């Protein structure tokens, strides 16, 4: 009888823990999906929903550490219309992984486009009950002419 109660208690705790993680696991996807929608549509409103107002994008360009504020990135990159080759781009966007611990998360997003493949590493925080991307680091790999023809 004691074993049955112990098993029932452990099962309820495990199920309860799963339910408590599920809402944040789903909620953390919202800014990531908005980021992907911004790329698909060119609409800066989606990007503004995804990013915190004080975040930065960081990358290495020609061997040098580079930083751009999210505000500047959004203004520059999302001009209100999709890219000319959007039909080829849309099949290459995906969220590859998400890791959530408490109010912090990291995600890996791949944007595999005809001429370049971006791998984005997003840092997210739950701020006032809402998940926001607070940092974006990325690597861009230009595809060769042979790779471009395959896609």
C-alpha atoms as an extended CHARMM CRD file, in Angstrom:
* protein
*
       151  EXT
         1         1  UNK       CA              0.0000000000        0.0000000000        0.0000000000  PROA      1               0.0000000000
         2         2  UNK       CA              2.8230000000        2.4050000000        0.8830000000  PROA      2               0.0000000000
         3         3  UNK       CA              4.4670000000        1.6690000000       -2.4800000000  PROA      3               0.0000000000
         4         4  UNK       CA              1.2210000000        2.4310000000       -4.3180000000  PROA      4               0.0000000000
         5         5  UNK       CA              0.8630000000        5.7650000000       -2.5130000000  PROA      5               0.0000000000
         6         6  UNK       CA              4.5040000000        6.6260000000       -3.2030000000  PROA      6               0.0000000000
         7         7  UNK       CA              4.1250000000        5.7830000000       -6.9070000000  PROA      7               0.0000000000
         8         8  UNK       CA              0.8990000000        7.8080000000       -7.1260000000  PROA      8               0.0000000000
         9         9  UNK       CA              2.5530000000       10.7800000000       -5.3830000000  PROA      9               0.0000000000
        10        10  UNK       CA              5.6120000000       10.6610000000       -7.6680000000  PROA      10              0.0000000000
        11        11  UNK       CA              3.3800000000       10.3500000000      -10.7360000000  PROA      11              0.0000000000
        12        12  UNK       CA              1.3150000000       13.3780000000       -9.7070000000  PROA      12              0.0000000000
        13        13  UNK       CA              4.4450000000       15.4090000000       -9.0070000000  PROA      13              0.0000000000
        14        14  UNK       CA              5.9360000000       14.4570000000      -12.3760000000  PROA      14              0.0000000000
        15        15  UNK       CA              2.7330000000       15.2780000000      -14.2460000000  PROA      15              0.0000000000
        16        16  UNK       CA              2.3780000000       18.5450000000      -12.3360000000  PROA      16              0.0000000000
        17        17  UNK       CA              5.9350000000       19.5400000000      -13.1900000000  PROA      17              0.0000000000
        18        18  UNK       CA              5.2780000000       18.7720000000      -16.8430000000  PROA      18              0.0000000000
        19        19  UNK       CA              2.2080000000       20.9750000000      -16.8760000000  PROA      19              0.0000000000
        20        20  UNK       CA              4.0400000000       23.8420000000      -15.1870000000  PROA      20              0.0000000000
        21        21  UNK       CA              6.8000000000       23.7360000000      -17.8290000000  PROA      21              0.0000000000
        22        22  UNK       CA              4.4700000000       23.4340000000      -20.8120000000  PROA      22              0.0000000000
        23        23  UNK       CA              3.0260000000       26.9860000000      -20.7670000000  PROA      23              0.0000000000
        24        24  UNK       CA              6.4790000000       28.6140000000      -20.7660000000  PROA      24              0.0000000000
        25        25  UNK       CA              7.7050000000       26.1350000000      -23.3710000000  PROA      25              0.0000000000
        26        26  UNK       CA              4.8910000000       27.2200000000      -25.6560000000  PROA      26              0.0000000000
        27        27  UNK       CA              4.9970000000       30.8950000000      -24.6540000000  PROA      27              0.0000000000
        28        28  UNK       CA              8.7270000000       31.1810000000      -25.3680000000  PROA      28              0.0000000000
        29        29  UNK       CA              7.9720000000       30.2210000000      -28.9870000000  PROA      29              0.0000000000
        30        30  UNK       CA              5.8610000000       33.3520000000      -29.5150000000  PROA      30              0.0000000000
        31        31  UNK       CA              8.7310000000       35.8500000000      -29.9660000000  PROA      31              0.0000000000
        32        32  UNK       CA             10.6480000000       33.2790000000      -32.0440000000  PROA      32              0.0000000000
        33        33  UNK       CA              7.6700000000       32.7790000000      -34.3330000000  PROA      33              0.0000000000
        34        34  UNK       CA              7.2350000000       36.5660000000      -34.5850000000  PROA      34              0.0000000000
        35        35  UNK       CA             10.8900000000       36.8250000000      -35.5990000000  PROA      35              0.0000000000
        36        36  UNK       CA             10.3030000000       34.2560000000      -38.3570000000  PROA      36              0.0000000000
        37        37  UNK       CA              7.1160000000       36.0880000000      -39.4680000000  PROA      37              0.0000000000
        38        38  UNK       CA              9.1190000000       39.3320000000      -39.6740000000  PROA      38              0.0000000000
        39        39  UNK       CA             11.5380000000       37.6600000000      -42.0660000000  PROA      39              0.0000000000
        40        40  UNK       CA              8.7050000000       36.1390000000      -44.0980000000  PROA      40              0.0000000000
        41        41  UNK       CA              6.7020000000       39.3480000000      -44.4570000000  PROA      41              0.0000000000
        42        42  UNK       CA              9.2440000000       42.1180000000      -44.0300000000  PROA      42              0.0000000000
        43        43  UNK       CA              6.8390000000       43.6410000000      -41.4790000000  PROA      43              0.0000000000
        44        44  UNK       CA              8.7900000000       45.3960000000      -38.7070000000  PROA      44              0.0000000000
        45        45  UNK       CA              5.7970000000       45.0700000000      -36.3290000000  PROA      45              0.0000000000
        46        46  UNK       CA              6.5130000000       41.3470000000      -35.9680000000  PROA      46              0.0000000000
        47        47  UNK       CA             10.1600000000       42.0760000000      -35.1710000000  PROA      47              0.0000000000
        48        48  UNK       CA              9.1760000000       44.6710000000      -32.5630000000  PROA      48              0.0000000000
        49        49  UNK       CA              6.9310000000       42.0410000000      -30.9200000000  PROA      49              0.0000000000
        50        50  UNK       CA              9.8570000000       39.5930000000      -30.8410000000  PROA      50              0.0000000000
        51        51  UNK       CA             12.6930000000       41.7670000000      -29.5520000000  PROA      51              0.0000000000
        52        52  UNK       CA             13.0980000000       43.6500000000      -26.2860000000  PROA      52              0.0000000000
        53        53  UNK       CA             13.6430000000       47.3680000000      -26.8400000000  PROA      53              0.0000000000
        54        54  UNK       CA             17.1180000000       47.2960000000      -25.2650000000  PROA      54              0.0000000000
        55        55  UNK       CA             18.6450000000       44.2440000000      -26.9230000000  PROA      55              0.0000000000
        56        56  UNK       CA             21.5250000000       43.8500000000      -29.3330000000  PROA      56              0.0000000000
        57        57  UNK       CA             22.5840000000       41.7100000000      -32.2350000000  PROA      57              0.0000000000
        58        58  UNK       CA             26.2020000000       40.5200000000      -32.0850000000  PROA      58              0.0000000000
        59        59  UNK       CA             28.3480000000       38.8540000000      -34.7490000000  PROA      59              0.0000000000
        60        60  UNK       CA             31.8300000000       38.6400000000      -36.1890000000  PROA      60              0.0000000000
        61        61  UNK       CA             32.2930000000       40.5350000000      -39.4660000000  PROA      61              0.0000000000
        62        62  UNK       CA             35.6110000000       40.2350000000      -41.3000000000  PROA      62              0.0000000000
        63        63  UNK       CA             37.2250000000       39.0660000000      -38.0560000000  PROA      63              0.0000000000
        64        64  UNK       CA             35.9040000000       41.9640000000      -35.9870000000  PROA      64              0.0000000000
        65        65  UNK       CA             33.3540000000       41.9450000000      -33.1750000000  PROA      65              0.0000000000
        66        66  UNK       CA             30.2310000000       43.7750000000      -34.3930000000  PROA      66              0.0000000000
        67        67  UNK       CA             27.1840000000       45.0300000000      -32.4920000000  PROA      67              0.0000000000
        68        68  UNK       CA             23.9200000000       46.5300000000      -33.7070000000  PROA      68              0.0000000000
        69        69  UNK       CA             20.9460000000       47.5850000000      -31.5880000000  PROA      69              0.0000000000
        70        70  UNK       CA             17.6860000000       45.7870000000      -32.2610000000  PROA      70              0.0000000000
        71        71  UNK       CA             16.0810000000       49.1040000000      -33.1700000000  PROA      71              0.0000000000
        72        72  UNK       CA             18.6740000000       49.7660000000      -35.8840000000  PROA      72              0.0000000000
        73        73  UNK       CA             18.4810000000       46.1540000000      -37.1290000000  PROA      73              0.0000000000
        74        74  UNK       CA             14.6750000000       46.2760000000      -37.3790000000  PROA      74              0.0000000000
        75        75  UNK       CA             14.7090000000       49.6040000000      -39.2180000000  PROA      75              0.0000000000
        76        76  UNK       CA             17.3480000000       48.3670000000      -41.6580000000  PROA      76              0.0000000000
        77        77  UNK       CA             16.1900000000       44.7840000000      -42.2640000000  PROA      77              0.0000000000
        78        78  UNK       CA             12.3840000000       44.8780000000      -42.2070000000  PROA      78              0.0000000000
        79        79  UNK       CA             11.1680000000       47.3340000000      -44.8220000000  PROA      79              0.0000000000
        80        80  UNK       CA              7.5130000000       46.3250000000      -45.0160000000  PROA      80              0.0000000000
        81        81  UNK       CA              7.6390000000       43.7930000000      -47.8280000000  PROA      81              0.0000000000
        82        82  UNK       CA              8.9700000000       40.2710000000      -48.2940000000  PROA      82              0.0000000000
        83        83  UNK       CA             12.2980000000       39.6200000000      -49.9870000000  PROA      83              0.0000000000
        84        84  UNK       CA             12.1400000000       39.1750000000      -53.7560000000  PROA      84              0.0000000000
        85        85  UNK       CA             13.0900000000       35.4840000000      -53.3860000000  PROA      85              0.0000000000
        86        86  UNK       CA             10.6440000000       34.8040000000      -50.5230000000  PROA      86              0.0000000000
        87        87  UNK       CA              9.2180000000       31.7090000000      -52.2380000000  PROA      87              0.0000000000
        88        88  UNK       CA             12.6460000000       30.0420000000      -51.9980000000  PROA      88              0.0000000000
        89        89  UNK       CA             13.3420000000       31.3490000000      -48.5020000000  PROA      89              0.0000000000
        90        90  UNK       CA             10.1910000000       30.2530000000      -46.6720000000  PROA      90              0.0000000000
        91        91  UNK       CA             11.0040000000       26.5480000000      -46.7090000000  PROA      91              0.0000000000
        92        92  UNK       CA             14.3460000000       27.1730000000      -45.0030000000  PROA      92              0.0000000000
        93        93  UNK       CA             13.2150000000       28.8140000000      -41.7420000000  PROA      93              0.0000000000
        94        94  UNK       CA             12.9660000000       26.7400000000      -38.6060000000  PROA      94              0.0000000000
        95        95  UNK       CA             13.3140000000       26.7710000000      -34.8470000000  PROA      95              0.0000000000
        96        96  UNK       CA             15.7910000000       23.9700000000      -34.1890000000  PROA      96              0.0000000000
        97        97  UNK       CA             15.9160000000       24.0080000000      -30.4040000000  PROA      97              0.0000000000
        98        98  UNK       CA             14.6770000000       25.7730000000      -27.3020000000  PROA      98              0.0000000000
        99        99  UNK       CA             16.0320000000       25.3610000000      -23.7740000000  PROA      99              0.0000000000
       100       100  UNK       CA             14.0370000000       26.9830000000      -20.9460000000  PROA      100             0.0000000000
       101       101  UNK       CA             15.1340000000       27.3030000000      -17.3270000000  PROA      101             0.0000000000
       102       102  UNK       CA             12.9490000000       29.4600000000      -15.1270000000  PROA      102             0.0000000000
       103       103  UNK       CA             12.7020000000       32.9280000000      -16.6750000000  PROA      103             0.0000000000
       104       104  UNK       CA             15.6320000000       32.4370000000      -19.0780000000  PROA      104             0.0000000000
       105       105  UNK       CA             15.8140000000       30.5860000000      -22.3760000000  PROA      105             0.0000000000
       106       106  UNK       CA             18.0440000000       30.0680000000      -25.3800000000  PROA      106             0.0000000000
       107       107  UNK       CA             16.9760000000       29.0870000000      -28.8700000000  PROA      107             0.0000000000
       108       108  UNK       CA             18.6600000000       28.1430000000      -32.1290000000  PROA      108             0.0000000000
       109       109  UNK       CA             16.9790000000       29.3100000000      -35.3310000000  PROA      109             0.0000000000
       110       110  UNK       CA             18.1390000000       28.4500000000      -38.8340000000  PROA      110             0.0000000000
       111       111  UNK       CA             17.3950000000       30.6470000000      -41.8470000000  PROA      111             0.0000000000
       112       112  UNK       CA             18.5610000000       28.5460000000      -44.7980000000  PROA      112             0.0000000000
       113       113  UNK       CA             18.2160000000       30.8110000000      -47.8200000000  PROA      113             0.0000000000
       114       114  UNK       CA             19.2650000000       30.2580000000      -51.4480000000  PROA      114             0.0000000000
       115       115  UNK       CA             22.5850000000       32.1270000000      -51.1580000000  PROA      115             0.0000000000
       116       116  UNK       CA             23.2880000000       32.1890000000      -47.4090000000  PROA      116             0.0000000000
       117       117  UNK       CA             22.5900000000       30.1390000000      -44.3000000000  PROA      117             0.0000000000
       118       118  UNK       CA             22.1630000000       31.9750000000      -41.0030000000  PROA      118             0.0000000000
       119       119  UNK       CA             22.3270000000       30.2360000000      -37.6500000000  PROA      119             0.0000000000
       120       120  UNK       CA             20.8660000000       32.4920000000      -34.9660000000  PROA      120             0.0000000000
       121       121  UNK       CA             21.3510000000       31.9690000000      -31.2470000000  PROA      121             0.0000000000
       122       122  UNK       CA             18.6960000000       33.8520000000      -29.3180000000  PROA      122             0.0000000000
       123       123  UNK       CA             18.7840000000       34.6180000000      -25.6180000000  PROA      123             0.0000000000
       124       124  UNK       CA             15.3260000000       35.2430000000      -24.1900000000  PROA      124             0.0000000000
       125       125  UNK       CA             14.0490000000       36.4580000000      -20.8300000000  PROA      125             0.0000000000
       126       126  UNK       CA             10.5550000000       36.4430000000      -19.3960000000  PROA      126             0.0000000000
       127       127  UNK       CA             10.0110000000       40.1030000000      -18.5410000000  PROA      127             0.0000000000
       128       128  UNK       CA              6.7950000000       41.1680000000      -16.8120000000  PROA      128             0.0000000000
       129       129  UNK       CA              5.2090000000       37.8610000000      -17.8230000000  PROA      129             0.0000000000
       130       130  UNK       CA              6.2000000000       38.0770000000      -21.5110000000  PROA      130             0.0000000000
       131       131  UNK       CA              9.0820000000       36.3610000000      -23.3130000000  PROA      131             0.0000000000
       132       132  UNK       CA             11.3480000000       38.6620000000      -25.3320000000  PROA      132             0.0000000000
       133       133  UNK       CA             14.5440000000       38.1480000000      -27.2960000000  PROA      133             0.0000000000
       134       134  UNK       CA             17.2050000000       40.1670000000      -25.4570000000  PROA      134             0.0000000000
       135       135  UNK       CA             20.2610000000       39.1240000000      -27.4540000000  PROA      135             0.0000000000
       136       136  UNK       CA             20.9300000000       37.6470000000      -30.8710000000  PROA      136             0.0000000000
       137       137  UNK       CA             24.2700000000       36.1930000000      -31.9220000000  PROA      137             0.0000000000
       138       138  UNK       CA             24.5820000000       34.6870000000      -35.3550000000  PROA      138             0.0000000000
       139       139  UNK       CA             26.8220000000       33.0840000000      -37.9320000000  PROA      139             0.0000000000
       140       140  UNK       CA             26.2630000000       33.5910000000      -41.6590000000  PROA      140             0.0000000000
       141       141  UNK       CA             27.6540000000       31.1400000000      -44.1760000000  PROA      141             0.0000000000
       142       142  UNK       CA             27.6310000000       32.2230000000      -47.8000000000  PROA      142             0.0000000000
       143       143  UNK       CA             26.8220000000       29.3690000000      -50.1460000000  PROA      143             0.0000000000
       144       144  UNK       CA             28.9700000000       28.5400000000      -53.1380000000  PROA      144             0.0000000000
       145       145  UNK       CA             27.5870000000       28.6800000000      -56.6740000000  PROA      145             0.0000000000
       146       146  UNK       CA             27.2610000000       24.8580000000      -56.6470000000  PROA      146             0.0000000000
       147       147  UNK       CA             25.2750000000       24.8860000000      -53.3760000000  PROA      147             0.0000000000
       148       148  UNK       CA             23.0860000000       27.6930000000      -54.6730000000  PROA      148             0.0000000000
       149       149  UNK       CA             22.1680000000       25.6870000000      -57.7860000000  PROA      149             0.0000000000
       150       150  UNK       CA             21.1590000000       22.6800000000      -55.6360000000  PROA      150             0.0000000000
       151       151  UNK       CA             18.6200000000       24.7590000000      -53.7380000000  PROA      151             0.0000000000
